[in-house]
């Protein structure tokens, strides 16, 4: 029997899997951009057990996991309202932001990212969002191509402090 993947809302039982996927994926995707110790420190901040549990509870955002019948949680995606920022102090209420979309490197090219992105788009559309902003590190060519292939257009650039390093960010947008 072939393994299956179920994309569903995250639960507390998924927290260890989300943390594992984050660790392995960030190191695979960003290890050449920042040092391993700085990356681990950033992951400890963003993906503490309490922090991920809070994301499971948070009503303002949607957190989905890709649950593989053999390997457990192999990916996750989250999105919700676009936060106000210096560039856009009052973002449109119908504009969502993709906060995360990560798949474990062992499952890259298995179309799990596509399944997660499609599911988070559907969930956000159900919440009456009509557009989505997708920030991506500019050096992450793999992710930038993925979003372009899914209809998201590079609209502008920004910078982000990531693991103690200022990096360029490419902002993509598209209709839901």
C-alpha positions in Angstrom: 0.0 0.0 0.0 1.3 3.4 -0.9 1.7 6.0 1.8 -0.9 8.8 1.9 -0.8 12.4 3.1 -3.7 14.1 4.9 -3.6 17.9 5.2 -5.6 18.9 8.2 -5.8 21.4 11.1 -2.9 21.1 13.5 -3.4 19.7 17.0 -1.3 19.6 20.2 -0.1 16.1 19.2 1.5 17.7 16.1 3.7 20.1 18.0 6.8 17.8 18.1 6.4 17.0 14.4 6.1 20.7 13.5 9.2 21.5 15.5 11.2 18.7 13.8 10.1 19.8 10.3 11.0 23.4 11.1 14.5 22.4 12.4 15.4 20.1 9.5 13.8 22.3 6.8 15.3 25.6 8.0 18.8 24.0 8.1 18.4 22.6 4.6 16.9 25.8 3.1 18.9 28.5 5.0 22.1 26.8 6.2 24.1 28.5 3.5 22.8 31.9 4.4 23.4 31.9 8.2 25.5 30.0 10.6 24.0 26.8 12.3 24.3 28.2 15.8 22.5 31.4 14.8 19.8 29.4 13.0 19.3 27.1 16.0 18.9 30.2 18.3 16.3 31.6 15.9 14.5 28.3 15.8 14.5 28.1 19.6 12.8 31.5 19.7 10.3 30.9 16.9 9.6 27.2 17.5 9.7 26.7 21.3 7.2 24.1 22.4 5.0 26.8 24.1 5.2 29.0 21.0 4.0 26.2 18.6 1.3 25.2 21.1 0.1 28.9 21.1 -0.1 28.8 17.3 -2.3 25.7 17.4 -4.6 27.7 19.7 -4.5 31.0 17.9 -7.9 31.8 16.3 -6.5 34.7 14.2 -4.4 32.3 12.1 -4.9 29.0 10.5 -2.2 26.2 11.0 -2.4 23.1 8.9 -0.1 20.0 8.9 0.6 17.4 6.2 0.3 14.1 8.1 2.1 11.3 6.2 0.7 7.8 6.9 4.3 6.4 7.4 6.4 9.4 8.6 3.9 11.5 10.6 4.0 15.3 10.2 6.1 16.1 7.2 5.0 19.7 6.5 3.0 22.6 7.8 1.5 25.9 6.6 0.0 28.8 8.4 -1.6 32.1 7.4 -4.0 34.8 8.5 -4.5 38.5 8.6 -1.6 40.6 7.2 0.0 42.3 10.2 0.3 46.1 10.1 3.9 47.2 9.5 6.0 50.3 8.7 5.4 49.9 4.9 1.6 49.2 5.4 0.2 50.5 8.7 -3.3 49.6 7.6 -3.4 46.5 5.4 -6.7 45.7 3.7 -8.9 43.5 5.8 -9.4 41.0 2.9 -5.6 40.5 2.5 -4.1 37.5 4.1 -0.4 36.7 4.6 1.2 33.3 4.3 3.2 33.0 7.5 4.8 29.6 6.8 4.8 26.8 4.3 7.5 24.2 4.9 8.0 20.6 3.9 10.6 18.3 5.3 13.5 17.9 2.9 13.0 14.2 2.7 9.7 15.0 1.0 10.6 17.8 -1.3 9.3 17.1 -4.8 6.5 14.9 -3.4 3.8 17.6 -4.1 3.2 18.0 -0.4 4.0 21.7 -0.6 1.4 22.0 -3.4 -1.2 20.2 -1.2 -0.4 22.5 1.8 -0.5 25.7 -0.2 -3.8 24.7 -1.8 -5.3 23.8 1.5 -4.2 27.0 3.2 -5.5 29.1 0.3 -8.9 27.3 0.6 -9.0 27.9 4.4 -8.2 31.6 4.0 -10.7 32.0 1.2 -13.3 30.4 3.5 -12.4 33.2 6.0 -13.3 35.7 3.2 -9.7 36.8 2.3 -9.4 37.5 -1.4 -5.6 38.1 -1.8 -2.5 36.8 -0.2 0.9 38.2 0.4 3.8 35.7 0.5 7.2 37.0 1.8 10.1 34.8 0.8 13.8 35.2 1.4 15.2 36.5 -1.9 18.0 34.0 -1.9 15.5 31.1 -1.6 15.2 30.4 -5.3 13.4 27.1 -4.8 10.6 28.8 -2.8 10.4 31.8 -5.1 9.9 29.5 -8.1 7.3 27.4 -6.2 5.2 30.5 -5.5 5.6 31.8 -9.0 4.5 28.4 -10.3 1.4 28.8 -8.2 0.5 32.3 -9.6 2.1 34.6 -7.1 3.8 37.6 -8.6 6.9 39.2 -7.2 5.7 42.7 -6.4 8.4 44.3 -4.3 11.4 43.8 -2.0 12.1 44.3 1.6 14.6 43.3 4.2 14.2 41.1 7.3 16.4 40.3 10.2 16.7 36.5 10.2 18.9 34.6 12.7 20.8 37.9 13.5 21.5 38.6 9.8 19.8 41.2 7.6 18.6 39.5 4.5 16.7 40.6 1.4 13.1 39.5 1.1 11.0 39.2 -2.0 7.3 39.9 -1.5 4.9 38.0 -3.8 1.1 38.6 -4.0 -1.7 36.8 -5.7 -5.5 36.3 -5.7 -7.1 33.6 -3.6 
